[in-house]
């Protein structure tokens, strides 16, 4: 009778397996676009109830500004600047101000740790949240633009350009707001920076540029929302120069890519601390 070691038997629990079979197989790495869509839907569902009252405030604020400016500015280019600036101000209020507050609070409360444990690329988190907040600006921006055209007697033939102005200006401002919220050391400072950014969009975007000093005009050119305002305002003329409109929208697109890239870097930096 021969003795066979138990570890060589096929059915034995002590059988030695190949090293490759012992290694646990990891799941596939999450792709950017499905992850972005998941984060977008989650953010949209979470913020739907909480952000609607704030969107109403943003729209009411812009409409009120246009009513006040109606007795101050003349018709023509000044009226076009007021309507375009007030419309883009809704985007700035939500995409810049509220997003800076959101990421500032998320960082302070440790909410970034939750996203860090998920198999989601950092770019998907930033882009998903920015897209969800920017989506809330669509109704308010359209309502503000329609009301402004009626109030100042401007043509509505080219209001379709808002389909490009809202996402491009929203991307630039949302990326800036997310970066401010993630880089601010305290949530109070993130809120302050968001408020200052929105105030800059208000003062430099709504007021006609012709009445500003040269130094203020230079500062206005540094604000991302300015190019969305200029693109929208140019469409009110009888013969819009579409080359300049496309140029302004291209600047918004470039700034949006850069600002969202900076926000993604800031998210990675804040998540590992």
Backbone bond lengths (Angstrom), bond angles and torsions (degrees), N, CA, C in turn:
res aa  C-N    CA-C-N  psi(-1)  N-CA   C-N-CA  omega(-1)  CA-C   N-CA-C  phi
1 X - - - 1.476 - - 1.521 108.77 -
2 X 1.326 116.61 125.33 1.464 120.38 -178.25 1.513 110.09 -100.25
3 X 1.276 115.76 148.57 1.466 122.30 179.67 1.523 108.65 -101.29
4 X 1.347 115.96 123.30 1.473 121.51 178.77 1.517 108.89 -106.78
5 X 1.320 119.30 128.05 1.480 120.41 179.07 1.525 111.36 -58.53
6 X 1.299 115.12 140.91 1.474 120.25 -176.98 1.512 112.93 -66.37
7 X 1.358 118.50 -26.72 1.459 119.68 -175.00 1.520 113.68 -76.67
8 X 1.354 116.58 -4.32 1.454 118.47 177.93 1.514 112.26 -104.12
9 X 1.340 117.62 -4.18 1.446 120.50 178.35 1.517 110.42 -72.74
10 X 1.342 119.16 137.55 1.482 120.96 -176.91 1.508 113.37 -63.06
11 X 1.308 118.17 -40.49 1.460 120.18 -175.96 1.499 114.31 -90.04
12 X 1.303 118.32 2.14 1.465 120.52 -176.19 1.511 111.16 -77.59
13 X 1.339 115.80 147.09 1.458 121.67 177.68 1.508 111.51 -70.10
14 X 1.351 115.35 -16.66 1.465 119.38 -178.20 1.513 112.12 -95.08
15 X 1.339 115.40 4.19 1.457 118.68 -179.07 1.519 110.48 -60.40
16 X 1.298 115.38 138.46 1.457 121.24 -177.73 1.523 108.89 -84.26
17 X 1.323 117.44 124.06 1.450 122.43 -179.94 1.523 110.19 -96.33
18 X 1.290 115.22 163.96 1.454 120.45 177.52 1.526 109.56 -68.39
19 X 1.318 119.45 144.98 1.472 121.87 179.57 1.508 112.47 -58.58
20 X 1.319 117.69 -35.50 1.458 119.07 -179.15 1.506 112.01 -67.09
21 X 1.374 116.29 -32.67 1.457 119.00 179.44 1.506 111.71 -74.71
22 X 1.346 116.74 -28.08 1.468 120.08 -179.18 1.515 111.59 -72.71
23 X 1.314 118.43 -27.95 1.461 121.32 -176.86 1.519 109.99 -69.27
24 X 1.328 115.86 132.12 1.463 120.54 179.27 1.518 110.15 -72.07
25 X 1.325 115.18 134.52 1.449 119.57 179.55 1.521 110.25 -82.35
26 X 1.322 117.15 128.82 1.453 122.57 179.42 1.516 109.85 -85.21
27 X 1.326 115.29 148.50 1.455 120.57 177.73 1.515 110.93 -71.20
28 X 1.304 117.25 162.50 1.471 120.23 179.87 1.521 111.36 -64.79
29 X 1.305 114.95 145.77 1.459 120.21 179.89 1.530 110.27 -67.11
30 X 1.341 115.33 137.03 1.461 120.07 -178.12 1.526 109.93 -64.02
31 X 1.326 115.14 134.47 1.452 120.47 179.00 1.528 109.89 -84.42
32 X 1.325 114.79 159.96 1.464 119.87 -172.44 1.521 111.78 -67.51
33 X 1.336 118.00 -52.20 1.462 119.78 -171.75 1.522 113.68 -67.84
34 X 1.344 120.39 -44.44 1.475 117.67 174.22 1.516 112.97 -62.07
35 X 1.337 117.25 -37.53 1.467 119.83 178.05 1.523 110.88 -66.55
36 X 1.325 115.87 -40.81 1.471 119.95 178.84 1.526 110.48 -62.23
37 X 1.345 116.72 -42.84 1.471 119.80 179.28 1.523 111.00 -63.51
38 X 1.342 117.11 -38.46 1.470 120.24 179.83 1.525 111.14 -66.80
39 X 1.330 116.81 -44.43 1.464 119.91 178.56 1.525 110.71 -65.26
40 X 1.326 116.52 -39.83 1.472 120.69 179.26 1.526 111.03 -60.52
41 X 1.336 117.11 -46.76 1.467 120.45 -179.74 1.524 111.06 -64.78
42 X 1.331 116.63 -40.40 1.459 119.68 179.52 1.526 111.40 -65.22
43 X 1.320 117.65 -44.07 1.456 121.52 179.36 1.523 110.84 -66.42
44 X 1.317 116.81 -39.86 1.458 120.51 -179.70 1.520 110.75 -64.87
45 X 1.322 117.13 -40.46 1.459 120.67 179.24 1.519 111.46 -70.12
46 X 1.341 117.04 -38.44 1.456 120.35 -177.52 1.516 112.41 -70.61
47 X 1.332 116.23 -38.94 1.467 120.36 -173.28 1.515 113.22 -94.06
48 X 1.331 117.28 -0.80 1.466 119.24 -173.91 1.518 111.68 -60.96
49 X 1.309 117.12 -47.31 1.467 120.71 -176.68 1.520 110.90 -76.83
50 X 1.334 116.70 -40.09 1.465 120.16 -174.04 1.518 112.55 -73.23
51 X 1.342 117.95 -29.98 1.458 120.60 -172.50 1.521 113.90 -94.59
52 X 1.316 118.38 -16.23 1.462 119.71 -178.84 1.526 111.59 -61.35
53 X 1.350 120.34 -45.21 1.474 118.18 176.30 1.529 112.95 -60.37
54 X 1.341 117.11 -37.08 1.457 119.50 179.34 1.524 111.14 -69.82
55 X 1.330 116.48 -33.53 1.460 119.09 175.81 1.524 110.56 -65.44
56 X 1.327 116.71 -37.82 1.456 119.85 176.24 1.530 110.56 -62.79
57 X 1.334 116.81 -39.79 1.458 120.49 177.88 1.523 110.69 -63.75
58 X 1.338 116.55 -42.25 1.469 119.96 179.68 1.524 111.18 -63.11
59 X 1.331 116.91 -42.34 1.463 120.04 179.43 1.523 111.05 -67.51
60 X 1.323 116.33 -44.47 1.465 120.13 179.43 1.524 110.99 -62.51
61 X 1.324 116.63 -36.65 1.470 120.43 178.45 1.524 110.90 -64.19
62 X 1.324 117.24 -45.43 1.455 120.29 -179.34 1.523 112.02 -67.02
63 X 1.325 116.85 -40.33 1.463 120.27 177.27 1.524 110.42 -63.70
64 X 1.317 117.27 -41.78 1.460 120.73 178.19 1.515 112.71 -62.54
65 X 1.329 116.83 -38.31 1.466 120.45 177.94 1.524 110.76 -63.74
66 X 1.322 117.17 -41.61 1.464 119.67 179.32 1.519 111.23 -65.64
67 X 1.325 117.24 -37.27 1.470 119.50 178.08 1.521 110.41 -64.83
68 X 1.324 116.97 -40.52 1.466 120.18 178.26 1.521 111.55 -66.35
69 X 1.328 116.65 -39.50 1.465 120.38 -177.82 1.519 112.46 -76.07
70 X 1.325 117.88 -14.19 1.463 120.41 -177.72 1.526 111.92 -60.68
71 X 1.302 116.81 -34.88 1.459 119.50 179.98 1.512 114.14 -90.07
72 X 1.335 117.29 3.63 1.464 120.88 -176.76 1.516 112.16 -110.28
73 X 1.334 116.50 -46.92 1.460 120.13 -174.86 1.526 110.36 -91.37
74 X 1.316 115.04 157.98 1.453 120.91 176.49 1.531 109.76 -89.09
75 X 1.310 114.83 170.14 1.454 119.13 175.46 1.529 109.73 -71.82
76 X 1.313 116.16 167.24 1.452 120.16 178.80 1.511 111.96 99.20
77 X 1.335 116.52 -135.63 1.462 121.52 -173.87 1.527 111.80 -63.75
78 X 1.336 117.53 -35.75 1.458 119.67 -179.33 1.530 111.11 -67.39
79 X 1.315 116.37 -41.76 1.467 119.62 177.62 1.526 110.51 -64.57
80 X 1.318 117.26 -38.89 1.457 120.68 178.13 1.526 111.25 -62.19
81 X 1.333 116.48 -40.89 1.460 120.46 179.37 1.524 111.27 -66.15
82 X 1.321 117.84 -39.42 1.462 121.03 -178.85 1.523 110.67 -66.23
83 X 1.332 117.53 -45.57 1.463 120.75 -179.07 1.528 110.78 -66.07
84 X 1.323 116.86 -45.10 1.462 119.58 -179.98 1.531 111.09 -65.50
85 X 1.337 117.05 -42.44 1.457 119.78 179.82 1.515 112.91 -66.35
86 X 1.322 117.33 -38.70 1.463 120.45 179.08 1.523 111.19 -68.12
87 X 1.323 117.06 -35.08 1.467 120.34 178.63 1.524 110.94 -67.38
88 X 1.323 117.50 -46.37 1.461 120.86 179.93 1.525 110.67 -70.42
89 X 1.328 117.69 -22.08 1.462 120.30 177.82 1.520 111.65 -62.37
90 X 1.328 117.71 -32.62 1.465 120.43 175.82 1.525 109.89 -61.17
91 X 1.322 116.36 -41.42 1.465 120.72 177.74 1.523 110.43 -63.68
92 X 1.326 117.03 -42.48 1.466 120.78 -179.33 1.518 111.38 -65.40
93 X 1.320 116.99 -38.08 1.468 119.99 -178.52 1.521 110.91 -61.94
94 X 1.324 116.81 -43.52 1.463 120.55 -175.91 1.521 111.39 -85.45
95 X 1.341 117.02 -52.85 1.460 120.82 -172.48 1.521 112.52 -72.20
96 X 1.303 118.49 -32.67 1.460 121.32 -178.09 1.526 111.28 -95.91
97 X 1.305 116.70 -56.06 1.459 120.87 -173.63 1.528 111.97 -69.14
98 X 1.325 117.12 -55.96 1.464 120.12 -175.28 1.518 112.18 -68.89
99 X 1.331 117.58 -35.12 1.463 119.30 -179.84 1.521 111.49 -70.10
100 X 1.318 117.76 -35.02 1.466 119.90 174.73 1.526 110.48 -63.38
101 X 1.322 117.19 -42.55 1.458 120.14 176.99 1.523 111.72 -64.04
102 X 1.329 116.90 -40.81 1.467 120.52 -177.47 1.526 111.23 -63.03
103 X 1.328 117.54 -50.45 1.452 119.61 -178.12 1.530 111.44 -70.36
104 X 1.326 117.74 -30.50 1.455 119.25 175.15 1.519 112.02 -64.85
105 X 1.312 117.05 -43.86 1.461 120.85 176.90 1.524 111.76 -69.01
106 X 1.332 116.86 -36.54 1.460 120.64 179.02 1.527 110.94 -63.85
107 X 1.298 116.02 -39.75 1.468 119.03 179.27 1.523 111.30 -70.52
108 X 1.333 117.09 -40.47 1.463 120.18 -177.98 1.527 112.25 -69.44
109 X 1.324 117.82 -34.84 1.466 121.47 -177.22 1.518 113.67 -86.37
110 X 1.318 118.23 -1.67 1.455 120.90 -178.43 1.511 113.99 82.00
111 X 1.311 117.26 12.69 1.457 120.34 179.67 1.515 113.82 -65.86
112 X 1.330 117.11 -22.58 1.458 119.52 177.69 1.525 111.86 -65.42
113 X 1.350 116.99 -25.77 1.464 120.13 178.18 1.522 111.24 -63.69
114 X 1.328 115.99 -33.78 1.471 119.55 178.16 1.522 110.88 -63.74
115 X 1.322 116.92 -46.56 1.457 119.90 179.33 1.527 111.50 -68.69
116 X 1.355 116.98 -30.29 1.461 119.91 -179.41 1.522 111.97 -67.82
117 X 1.339 117.94 -26.83 1.461 121.04 179.37 1.523 112.89 -82.53
118 X 1.308 118.00 -12.34 1.458 121.46 -179.13 1.527 110.71 -87.02
119 X 1.331 117.08 147.67 1.482 119.33 177.51 1.523 111.64 -78.73
120 X 1.311 114.80 59.21 1.457 121.44 -175.86 1.523 108.37 -121.73
121 X 1.322 119.10 130.04 1.471 119.94 177.43 1.523 111.29 -62.00
122 X 1.329 118.26 145.28 1.471 120.26 179.15 1.520 113.09 -56.57
123 X 1.325 117.20 -36.58 1.466 119.46 179.59 1.516 111.34 -62.86
124 X 1.346 117.98 -32.29 1.464 120.73 179.97 1.524 110.92 -68.25
125 X 1.327 116.93 -36.03 1.467 120.34 178.74 1.523 110.63 -65.57
126 X 1.317 116.15 -48.21 1.463 120.38 -178.21 1.524 110.95 -66.85
127 X 1.328 116.78 -48.03 1.464 119.85 -178.26 1.524 111.88 -67.42
128 X 1.323 117.55 -37.28 1.458 120.21 178.96 1.514 112.46 -65.08
129 X 1.325 116.73 -45.51 1.463 119.96 178.09 1.528 111.11 -66.67
130 X 1.330 116.88 -42.56 1.460 119.65 179.59 1.523 111.14 -63.67
131 X 1.326 117.10 -41.45 1.457 120.16 179.08 1.519 112.68 -65.28
132 X 1.332 116.19 -39.25 1.468 119.45 179.59 1.522 111.25 -65.37
133 X 1.325 117.11 -43.73 1.463 119.59 179.73 1.523 110.83 -68.27
134 X 1.337 116.81 -38.52 1.459 119.03 179.27 1.524 111.72 -66.76
135 X 1.332 117.62 -29.42 1.464 120.51 179.89 1.522 111.84 -64.27
136 X 1.325 117.13 -30.13 1.453 120.23 -179.90 1.528 112.40 -69.62
137 X 1.311 117.13 -14.51 1.457 119.31 -177.15 1.521 112.98 -83.95
138 X 1.326 117.87 -14.67 1.468 120.60 -173.58 1.520 112.51 -60.91
139 X 1.354 120.12 -53.21 1.477 118.68 -178.57 1.525 112.96 -61.38
140 X 1.334 117.10 -44.30 1.458 119.90 -178.31 1.511 112.90 -65.30
141 X 1.334 116.93 -39.13 1.461 120.00 179.01 1.522 111.48 -65.56
142 X 1.325 117.00 -42.86 1.464 120.77 179.86 1.524 110.86 -65.14
143 X 1.335 116.85 -44.23 1.467 120.53 179.19 1.524 110.62 -62.72
144 X 1.320 117.55 -43.00 1.465 121.35 179.01 1.522 111.32 -62.59
145 X 1.323 116.92 -43.62 1.464 120.23 179.94 1.528 111.11 -64.43
146 X 1.313 117.48 -43.32 1.468 120.40 179.07 1.522 111.26 -63.30
147 X 1.316 116.67 -44.67 1.461 120.26 179.33 1.523 110.91 -63.81
148 X 1.327 117.61 -40.49 1.457 120.68 179.60 1.509 112.58 -65.75
149 X 1.334 116.88 -38.75 1.468 119.44 178.23 1.521 110.94 -64.37
150 X 1.324 116.76 -40.21 1.464 120.01 178.04 1.520 110.61 -68.10
151 X 1.327 116.87 -41.46 1.461 121.20 -176.27 1.526 112.03 -66.72
152 X 1.329 117.24 -40.48 1.468 121.48 -176.16 1.522 112.86 -101.56
153 X 1.326 117.29 0.96 1.454 119.80 179.54 1.509 114.01 68.01
154 X 1.329 117.85 38.50 1.460 122.00 -179.43 1.526 110.07 -94.69
155 X 1.321 117.76 152.81 1.472 120.27 179.57 1.527 111.46 -70.67
156 X 1.326 115.19 150.32 1.466 121.29 -179.66 1.526 112.61 -109.91
157 X 1.313 116.96 10.87 1.460 120.05 -173.26 1.523 112.67 -64.93
158 X 1.340 117.15 -29.78 1.456 120.20 -174.54 1.529 112.90 -112.94
159 X 1.319 116.65 26.67 1.464 119.05 177.66 1.527 111.67 -67.32
160 X 1.324 117.19 -15.52 1.463 119.89 178.16 1.526 111.95 -62.09
161 X 1.333 117.40 -18.29 1.464 119.46 179.58 1.525 111.50 -64.92
162 X 1.329 116.66 -16.91 1.466 119.79 175.41 1.522 111.85 -61.49
163 X 1.324 117.28 -24.91 1.458 120.44 177.06 1.528 111.52 -62.24
164 X 1.318 117.79 -23.71 1.460 121.85 175.60 1.522 111.46 -99.03
165 X 1.332 117.23 -36.13 1.461 120.81 -176.96 1.529 110.92 -66.34
166 X 1.330 117.39 -44.20 1.468 120.20 -175.39 1.524 111.98 -62.74
167 X 1.346 120.65 -52.36 1.469 118.10 -179.07 1.522 114.09 -68.13
168 X 1.346 117.70 -36.53 1.460 118.70 -177.19 1.524 111.81 -74.40
169 X 1.346 116.70 -47.05 1.463 118.94 175.41 1.520 110.61 -66.26
170 X 1.338 116.53 -36.30 1.465 119.76 177.68 1.509 112.31 -63.72
171 X 1.333 117.77 -39.07 1.463 120.58 178.37 1.526 111.31 -64.68
172 X 1.332 116.30 -43.84 1.467 119.77 -179.98 1.529 111.26 -63.70
173 X 1.333 116.65 -44.76 1.464 120.06 -177.98 1.524 111.73 -74.65
174 X 1.334 117.14 -35.71 1.467 119.62 178.76 1.517 111.27 -67.32
175 X 1.332 116.96 -40.33 1.455 118.88 176.34 1.513 112.22 -62.89
176 X 1.337 116.04 -40.37 1.464 120.04 177.09 1.525 111.09 -65.06
177 X 1.326 116.78 -43.28 1.467 119.85 179.38 1.521 112.24 -64.04
178 X 1.348 117.07 -42.68 1.460 120.09 178.78 1.525 111.03 -64.08
179 X 1.329 117.21 -41.00 1.464 120.22 178.89 1.521 111.36 -63.83
180 X 1.331 117.11 -41.83 1.468 119.85 178.35 1.520 110.99 -62.75
181 X 1.333 117.25 -43.09 1.459 119.96 -179.69 1.513 113.04 -66.71
182 X 1.326 117.83 -35.63 1.463 121.18 -177.26 1.523 112.53 -81.55
183 X 1.314 117.47 -28.21 1.466 120.43 -178.84 1.522 112.66 -89.31
184 X 1.326 117.75 -20.22 1.470 120.19 -179.67 1.526 109.49 -68.01
185 X 1.338 118.50 133.01 1.467 119.92 -178.14 1.524 113.75 -71.29
186 X 1.329 117.45 -21.65 1.463 120.87 -179.54 1.520 109.08 -134.44
187 X 1.357 116.90 149.91 1.471 118.70 -179.56 1.518 113.20 -64.46
188 X 1.341 116.71 -30.61 1.465 118.82 177.87 1.526 111.20 -64.22
189 X 1.329 116.04 -37.54 1.456 119.54 178.44 1.523 110.88 -69.96
190 X 1.337 117.01 -35.31 1.469 120.15 176.08 1.521 110.72 -63.05
191 X 1.328 116.22 -41.93 1.468 120.10 177.19 1.521 111.12 -62.92
192 X 1.322 116.54 -42.40 1.462 120.81 179.43 1.522 111.30 -62.99
193 X 1.330 116.87 -43.97 1.463 120.15 -179.66 1.529 110.89 -65.71
194 X 1.337 116.49 -38.84 1.458 119.19 176.64 1.513 112.62 -63.67
195 X 1.327 116.63 -40.53 1.464 120.80 177.80 1.528 111.14 -65.56
196 X 1.323 116.77 -40.89 1.466 120.04 178.71 1.525 111.16 -64.89
197 X 1.339 116.20 -39.98 1.455 119.16 178.19 1.519 112.15 -64.07
198 X 1.333 116.54 -41.04 1.459 119.69 178.12 1.522 111.03 -67.31
199 X 1.332 117.32 -37.96 1.459 120.45 177.85 1.524 110.93 -64.51
200 X 1.340 116.19 -37.54 1.466 119.14 176.27 1.521 110.96 -64.57
201 X 1.339 116.70 -40.98 1.466 119.82 176.90 1.517 111.22 -63.96
202 X 1.320 117.12 -32.82 1.467 121.11 178.70 1.525 111.57 -70.29
203 X 1.317 115.88 -52.35 1.468 119.69 -174.32 1.516 112.16 -72.38
204 X 1.330 117.16 -39.78 1.457 120.51 -174.94 1.520 113.19 -90.26
205 X 1.324 117.24 -15.88 1.449 119.80 -178.52 1.509 114.21 -99.44
206 X 1.328 117.11 -35.66 1.462 120.55 -176.10 1.526 111.50 -84.53
207 X 1.319 117.51 -41.79 1.460 120.21 -178.54 1.527 110.60 -69.34
208 X 1.311 118.60 139.00 1.471 121.18 178.70 1.519 111.72 -59.52
209 X 1.322 116.01 135.97 1.463 120.35 -176.43 1.521 112.40 -67.69
210 X 1.329 118.05 -26.64 1.467 120.70 -177.39 1.524 112.19 -65.92
211 X 1.314 116.91 -23.05 1.466 119.89 -178.33 1.528 113.03 -94.62
212 X 1.319 117.59 6.38 1.461 121.28 -177.69 1.522 110.39 -98.14
213 X 1.349 117.67 149.00 1.466 120.41 173.16 1.532 110.81 -65.05
214 X 1.309 116.05 163.92 1.459 121.03 -175.68 1.526 111.50 -63.55
215 X 1.331 117.08 -38.05 1.468 119.89 -179.80 1.522 110.21 -65.47
216 X 1.313 117.17 -39.97 1.460 120.96 179.79 1.526 110.46 -67.92
217 X 1.319 116.69 -34.84 1.468 119.38 177.40 1.519 110.94 -64.06
218 X 1.326 116.73 -38.16 1.464 120.11 177.76 1.527 110.35 -64.04
219 X 1.323 116.64 -42.09 1.463 120.47 176.74 1.518 111.07 -64.05
220 X 1.307 116.44 -36.82 1.464 120.96 178.69 1.526 111.30 -62.54
221 X 1.329 117.00 -36.26 1.462 120.57 179.82 1.525 112.27 -68.24
222 X 1.314 117.84 -19.44 1.464 121.00 179.24 1.521 112.68 -84.08
223 X 1.315 117.82 -11.93 1.459 121.82 -177.82 1.528 109.46 -85.05
224 X 1.332 118.85 127.64 1.478 119.77 -177.23 1.517 113.62 -61.12
225 X 1.330 117.66 -35.13 1.464 119.74 -176.77 1.527 112.54 -67.90
226 X 1.336 117.47 -18.87 1.463 120.55 -178.78 1.525 111.46 -58.55
227 X 1.309 116.79 -38.57 1.453 120.13 -175.97 1.525 111.79 -74.94
228 X 1.321 116.97 -29.27 1.450 119.35 171.21 1.517 111.80 -68.21
229 X 1.336 115.95 -39.13 1.463 120.69 176.51 1.517 110.99 -63.60
230 X 1.323 116.55 -45.80 1.464 120.22 -179.18 1.528 111.39 -64.01
231 X 1.332 117.09 -41.22 1.461 119.91 179.80 1.520 111.23 -62.69
232 X 1.324 116.84 -41.93 1.458 120.50 -179.46 1.525 111.29 -71.28
233 X 1.329 116.60 -40.98 1.468 120.12 -178.00 1.525 111.74 -65.24
234 X 1.326 118.40 -32.53 1.466 120.82 -178.42 1.529 111.67 -67.28
235 X 1.322 118.16 -22.31 1.469 120.33 -176.18 1.527 112.64 -79.72
236 X 1.331 118.87 -7.66 1.459 121.10 179.79 1.530 112.55 -80.96
237 X 1.311 117.45 -14.85 1.457 120.48 -178.97 1.522 111.93 -70.93
238 X 1.325 116.70 162.55 1.472 119.46 179.68 1.523 112.59 -65.67
239 X 1.335 117.23 -31.21 1.466 121.39 179.19 1.534 108.06 -134.61
240 X 1.320 117.63 83.00 1.470 120.25 -177.18 1.527 111.90 -61.77
241 X 1.307 115.34 141.38 1.460 121.62 174.75 1.535 107.21 -87.59
242 X 1.326 116.02 95.88 1.458 120.45 -173.06 1.520 112.51 -68.65
243 X 1.314 118.03 -21.28 1.459 119.78 176.60 1.528 110.40 -65.22
244 X 1.343 116.17 -43.07 1.467 119.37 177.39 1.522 110.96 -69.26
245 X 1.325 117.44 -35.80 1.463 120.31 177.46 1.522 110.50 -61.69
246 X 1.326 115.98 -47.31 1.457 120.09 178.65 1.524 111.40 -64.67
247 X 1.338 116.87 -34.90 1.456 119.62 177.06 1.517 112.46 -64.27
248 X 1.330 116.91 -43.64 1.468 120.22 177.55 1.523 110.96 -63.90
249 X 1.327 117.11 -41.38 1.461 120.09 178.65 1.525 111.43 -66.28
250 X 1.340 116.51 -34.09 1.464 119.80 177.21 1.524 111.03 -65.44
251 X 1.340 116.68 -38.49 1.466 119.75 176.68 1.521 110.04 -62.79
252 X 1.341 117.04 -42.67 1.470 120.44 177.26 1.525 110.74 -59.63
253 X 1.331 116.77 -40.94 1.456 120.32 -179.18 1.526 111.39 -65.08
254 X 1.327 116.62 -44.07 1.466 120.39 -179.77 1.530 110.50 -64.58
255 X 1.325 116.23 -45.41 1.471 119.59 178.79 1.525 110.31 -63.49
256 X 1.337 116.43 -36.40 1.459 119.31 178.30 1.520 112.04 -63.40
257 X 1.328 117.48 -43.66 1.463 120.93 178.51 1.525 110.64 -62.35
258 X 1.333 116.48 -44.98 1.468 120.57 -178.85 1.526 111.02 -65.86
259 X 1.330 117.59 -46.32 1.459 120.60 -177.39 1.526 111.61 -66.53
260 X 1.324 118.55 -38.09 1.465 120.74 177.43 1.527 111.02 -69.28
261 X 1.340 117.14 -33.59 1.464 119.90 175.50 1.526 110.65 -66.05
262 X 1.328 116.57 -41.69 1.468 119.94 176.97 1.528 110.50 -64.56
263 X 1.329 116.99 -40.12 1.469 120.25 178.51 1.531 111.01 -64.22
264 X 1.339 117.71 -38.02 1.466 120.59 177.00 1.517 111.08 -64.59
265 X 1.336 116.22 -42.42 1.472 119.39 175.81 1.521 111.30 -62.61
266 X 1.325 117.05 -41.30 1.462 120.40 179.07 1.524 111.09 -65.46
267 X 1.329 117.40 -34.93 1.472 120.52 176.98 1.523 110.60 -64.69
268 X 1.334 117.84 -45.28 1.462 120.51 178.39 1.512 110.73 -61.78
269 X 1.312 115.74 -40.66 1.473 120.64 -179.24 1.521 111.26 -65.35
270 X 1.340 117.23 -40.71 1.460 120.17 -179.67 1.519 112.54 -76.39
271 X 1.342 117.72 -29.33 1.462 120.62 -176.00 1.512 112.40 -73.10
272 X 1.341 118.06 -28.08 1.473 120.36 -177.13 1.503 112.03 -90.24
273 X 1.311 118.76 -1.66 1.468 120.89 -179.50 1.512 110.65 -93.82
